Every structure is written in C-alpha cells, then in structure tokens.
Amino acid sequence: MRKLILEDFIEDIDYALIGIHCAIEDYRLAYFLNKHLGLNLKRKRVDIEYIDTSSYSIFEWEDEKQLTVWNLVSNISKIEVNAVVDVTSLFINEEKFTKTKHLIPEYKKVNFILKITVDPNQYLEKQVLNKILEIPQVVTAFAIDANDLKTTDQLIFN
C-alpha cells in the first residue's frame, strides 16, 4: 500500500525576491541592472495585466548557462478612474483621478521586484543585493521572504 502526501506535490519556493526602491523609470533600472550585474534583461512584449485594469511592466532574461530566469517587474500600477463628484446636483459631475495599485500590496514602498528563479544551491543573494545597492539611483534594496507574502500567485509570470 502506498501513501501519497500532499506536501510532496506542493512546490517549494525556488526563487528569490529583491525589493528595489528608486525613483527612476523601469527601462533605466533594467539598464543599470544589466550593467552592474552582467544581465541581459529585455522588456517583454506584453505587460502583466489583471481584471481590474492594472498593468505592470516586466523585463526578463533567461540565462541558459546558469539555468536562471531573471524578472524585473514594476510593483506600481497607476490607473485613471472616473468618479462622480456631486450627486445632489442636477448635472452629473465626473472627475478623473489616478488610483495606485500594487502587485505586492505588503510592500507599497517598493517600486520594483527582482525575481530570480534558480536552484537555491547556485544562488548568491547577498552578492546580487550588494551590487544593486551600488547603483547610485537606487535608494534601497532588500531581500523579500516569499513565505511572508499572503499570496504568491501574482509572482507567476509564465
């Protein structure tokens, strides 16, 4: 008689997450990461989009030598929303305003997430983090423990 344990089928987290706080555009950060880390991040043709119309830019590089996939994704999406301002008036007054959504709501101060999918034995998180912190335009960067996140579904990019 065989016994199957559900935990054997649940995937362990095989990626590292680094939160990056900076005030530069996504393409500039990708350029600096490419330069300082020796990566080859390129913008994907299609952004990550959700039903609520939020959209997040994503850059990717598959390092076939190291069997590593690097993803740089924006954590912030700004959406333009129409709202009724005065319902007591005879005329309907609609006003547009910008609403901010976050890919990972637990980290609202983080502008970008760097996801590194790799065999945990190969990955050198400290070295990557130190090189990111050397980029003058980066205010701060830190490791994010994926186990602390409420949901990791939004981190599945493929």
C-alpha positions in Angstrom: 0.0 0.0 0.0 1.3 3.4 -1.0 0.6 6.7 0.8 0.7 10.0 -1.0 1.5 13.1 1.0 0.1 16.3 -0.5 3.1 18.3 0.7 5.3 16.3 -1.7 3.4 17.9 -4.6 3.3 21.4 -3.4 6.3 23.3 -5.0 8.9 24.7 -2.7 9.7 28.3 -3.4 12.6 28.1 -5.9 13.1 31.8 -6.4 14.5 34.8 -4.5 12.8 38.2 -4.4 14.5 41.5 -4.0 12.5 44.7 -3.4 14.0 47.8 -5.0 13.1 51.4 -4.1 14.1 54.0 -6.6 12.6 56.9 -8.5 13.8 56.1 -12.0 11.8 54.6 -14.9 11.6 50.9 -15.4 13.8 50.8 -18.6 16.6 52.8 -16.8 16.6 50.4 -13.9 16.8 47.5 -16.3 19.7 49.2 -18.0 21.6 49.7 -14.7 20.9 46.1 -13.5 22.2 44.8 -16.9 25.3 47.0 -16.5 26.1 46.2 -12.8 25.0 42.6 -12.7 26.0 41.5 -16.2 22.4 40.7 -17.1 20.5 41.0 -20.4 17.1 42.0 -19.2 14.7 42.9 -22.1 11.2 44.2 -21.9 8.5 41.6 -22.7 6.1 42.4 -25.4 3.1 42.1 -23.1 2.8 43.6 -19.6 1.2 41.7 -16.7 -2.4 42.7 -16.7 -5.2 42.0 -14.3 -9.0 42.2 -14.5 -9.1 45.5 -12.5 -7.2 47.0 -15.5 -3.9 47.3 -13.5 -0.9 46.7 -15.6 2.7 46.1 -14.6 5.8 46.3 -16.9 8.0 43.3 -16.9 11.6 42.6 -18.1 13.0 39.1 -18.5 16.2 37.3 -19.2 16.8 33.6 -19.3 20.4 32.7 -18.5 20.7 29.4 -20.1 24.3 28.9 -18.8 23.3 29.2 -15.2 19.8 27.9 -15.7 18.4 31.1 -14.1 15.4 33.3 -15.1 15.6 36.9 -14.0 12.4 39.0 -13.9 12.2 42.7 -13.2 8.6 43.8 -12.6 7.1 47.0 -11.6 5.3 46.9 -8.2 3.2 50.0 -9.0 0.4 50.5 -11.5 -1.4 53.8 -11.8 -5.0 53.6 -13.3 -7.2 56.5 -14.3 -10.6 56.2 -12.7 -13.8 58.2 -13.2 -15.7 59.2 -10.1 -19.0 61.0 -9.6 -18.2 64.1 -7.6 -21.6 65.7 -6.8 -24.7 63.5 -6.9 -27.0 66.2 -5.4 -26.6 68.4 -8.5 -28.9 68.4 -11.5 -25.9 67.6 -13.7 -23.6 64.6 -13.2 -20.1 65.8 -12.5 -17.5 63.2 -13.2 -13.9 63.8 -12.2 -10.9 61.7 -13.2 -8.3 60.8 -10.7 -5.4 58.4 -10.5 -5.6 55.3 -8.4 -2.4 53.4 -7.4 -2.4 49.6 -7.3 0.5 47.3 -6.1 1.5 43.9 -7.4 2.6 43.0 -3.9 0.4 45.1 -1.5 2.5 44.2 1.5 5.4 46.2 0.1 3.9 49.6 -1.0 7.2 51.4 -0.7 8.9 49.1 -3.2 8.9 50.3 -6.8 10.2 47.2 -8.4 10.6 43.5 -7.7 13.5 41.5 -9.0 12.6 37.8 -9.1 15.4 35.3 -9.6 14.3 31.8 -10.3 17.1 29.4 -9.8 18.3 26.3 -8.0 18.8 27.5 -4.4 22.3 26.0 -4.2 23.6 28.2 -7.0 22.1 31.5 -6.0 24.2 34.1 -4.2 21.6 36.6 -3.0 23.9 38.7 -0.9 26.3 39.4 -3.8 23.4 40.4 -6.1 21.9 42.6 -3.4 25.2 44.3 -2.7 25.7 45.1 -6.4 22.2 46.6 -6.7 22.9 48.8 -3.7 26.0 50.1 -5.5 23.7 51.7 -8.2 23.6 55.4 -7.3 19.9 55.8 -8.4 18.7 53.0 -6.1 17.6 54.4 -2.7 17.4 51.0 -1.1 17.1 47.3 -1.9 16.4 44.3 0.3 15.5 40.6 0.3 11.8 39.7 0.5 10.9 36.4 2.1 8.2 34.9 -0.2 6.9 32.8 2.7 5.7 36.0 4.4 3.6 37.1 1.4 -0.2 36.5 1.7 -0.3 35.2 -1.9 2.4 34.4 -4.4 0.1 33.8 -7.4 0.8 37.2 -8.8 4.5 36.3 -8.9 3.9 33.6 -11.6 4.9 35.3 -14.8 4.9 32.4 -17.3 
